[in-house]
Structure formats: structure tokens, C-alpha cells
Amino acid sequence: MSEATTVILQGPQNWDLWLRILKQEAINADVWLYMDPNTNLEPPPRPVPPVNPAAAVQEDDAAAAGSSTATQPGGPTVAPTPEQITAYAIQTGFHYKELKEYRRTREKIGHIQRHINSTIVEHLLEEIKFDESIREQLKRLTRRCSQSKTDREYQLRNLTRRCSQSETDRKYQAQLAYNTAKVFHPRRENFEDWASSFQTAYDRAKQLNLPEVAECSSHRDLLNAISQIDSSFTAEFNRRICAAEESSVPSDSEQELRNMLAEYLRYYRTNHKIRATSYGVPAAATLNKGPSPSNKRKKTQYNAPSKPCLCGDMHYWGQCPYVDETLRQKGFLLDPEKVKKITEFEAKDPKGILNKIREKNKRYKRSRTQPPDSDS
């Protein structure tokens, strides 16, 4: 037995497990017949050593020569016939095989005995030290450690009660995690990070069938979070939810919530990043309430593009997360249609425009990350 599966017999609490491991070990060694405590054979079976064929051959020779000649000392010796020599060789071969199997069986029984002596506590070892066979030892241990049917039923009820408590705890933890995740603080956290944690908590609550995510309750929680950023955007979603609640046709509420979240994330990434970029531009110096000629180029640099990107959104190609994968943030959801457009364009792009855009973004990031040269 390996150390990882060694079980020390302490008493009735682990008797079944200990006996099952011992029985499996004995069955694998093909020696359980000699130690089964439930067998009714009396006396218990023991491995019998094979008979040496030389003794049988000598008895046959004595019978062939006659009892009077064989018993007299110094009498004539009868030479064995060729048939007897052949039979003796065959019997010797069988004898060696049986002797090898007998020694193997005795060795396996000794291994089981050593396992019993090393895997039971001291006071149980004292009780079986006078039993000669393993079968008698196991019968005594069965009477000492075997549990009644009532004890097994009691332990099964306790195990069922513990498992039901753990299920209740899991539901409570999932409910607490969802109630915490559904609250969005726009001043303290990013919406995309919140959406990822909300999706995880929702999936866990949905697996446990919590009432907090039944039907359209989770949809309302999502709209409450979105309304803190874009209250006008939630009007269309509210109309969809009301139509789904009034409809008698059952719908997949889980898939609807995923589509709703993915749709708003696409809108959020497109509009709010452009808005944040335009808000971050410092005010240009003016002369007589007009734009300064020297700052005209800086001002037009941050204007929105006149044409949409390849993906269909209004941003420059260098700002597109579908063109440059390094621009994708955590929780970014791919649109298969936009990915298809970019792939088709890149396949027909002989000048490698998209690769040039990616290299330009890399050079820009490298220039931003390099520390400025210190004055010597």
C-alpha cells in the first residue's frame, strides 16, 4: 500500500474504509480466499505445499519390485523404465511451478499480515495477537469494530445535514456576491471592469437559480447601473423588457441580458472614449475670441474623423481595437461582423496599411514609455 492511501484503523468510525482497502489489496493478490471473515468453511483454507514427485516415484518402484525385495536391506535396485523417467521429468516441472505459486501465495499472505500489523492502533493489535490466521484476526476485528445498521443510518443523516448546510452556504455567498456586484459606482470604478464582475456574479447566481436573477430582475439591475452614465440609452432597453414581460411566449432571459450588455459595451467604448479624448484637450489660446493660427493644427488633430472606420464606428483607424489588438481593454467583447470586415480588408491590402498603423502605434507607445534623458 502506498503512503498516500494508508488508512490507520482507529475503531468503528473508519472500519468500513480500512476493510475495503484491505480486501481490494487481497483480491489483487488473489489471496482473499484464505482470509475472508464471512466464509463458512471450517477449518479455514490454507495454501498447501506441493508433493515432491521423487517420493511418488520411489513408492512406484517399490511396488513393482515386490514388497519383500524392497524392504530387505541391501536388496537389488530396480532400474526405472524410460516411461517412468519421462513421467518423472514432467512431474518435476509441474512441481516447480506449483512450488513457485505456493511461495508466491505465502509471500502475499505475509505482505497482508504486515499491512494489518502496521495499520491498526495498539489496543486493537493487542486483541488479535493470539489469533493464528488472518481470517480469525479479521473476524475478531469485525465483532469489535463493525457498526450496526442504526449507527450507519445516523452517520448518513449527519452527512446529509452537513451537505445541505453547505448548499445553503453556497447560495448565501452567491446571493451576497450578486447584491454587491450589481451596485455600480461611476466615480470609483470603470464600467468595463464592473461589467466583467457583474457578469461573473450573474452566472454564478443563475447556476444556483437564485430569485435575484429570475426572469427580468437582473435586467433591471443592469439598467440601473447604465442609467448612472447614460439615462437616455436605457429607454429602448426598458421598452424591450416591458414587451418581454407582457409577451406570453417564453424567452431566453440569460441570452437577452448578455446581448444587452454587449450592445451597451460597444456603445460605451465608441462614444465615451472619444468624449474623454476630446475633454482632455487643453483649451487653445485665442486672439480676439478667435483661434490662434499657431494652434490651428493642434486643434484639428483631435477632431472626429469625417468617415467611419473599417469596423463602422466613428474613430480613426489607429484608435480601432479591431485593427490593433493592443488597444483592447479587459472584458472586451468581439463583434463577429466587424472582425470579418477587418479580415477581408487585410486579405486584399497589398500595401499593408493595417500593419503600418500597428507599427506606428508601437513606436508611439515605445516613445511614451522610454524615460527622458537626464542632463549630464
Secondary structure, 3 states (H helix, E strand, C coil): CCHHHCCCECCHHHHHHHHHHHHHHHHHCCCHHHCCCCCCCCCCCCCCCCCCHHHHHHHHHHHHHCHHHHHCCCCCCCCCCHHHHHHHHHHHHHHHHHHHHHHHHHHHHHHHHHHHHHCECHHHHHHCCCCCCHHHHHHHHHHHHCCCHHHHHHHHHHHHHHHHHHHHHHHHHHHHHHHHHCCCCCCCCCHHHHHHHHHHHHHHHHHCCCHHHCCCHHHHHHHHHHHCCCCCCHHHHHHHHHHHHHCCCCCCHHHHHHHHHHHHHHHHHHHHHHHHHHHCCCCCCECCCCECHHHHHHHHHCCCCCCCCCCCCCCCHHHCCCCCHHHCCCCCCCCHHHHHHHHHHHHCCCCCHHHHHHHHHHHHHHHHHCCCCCCC
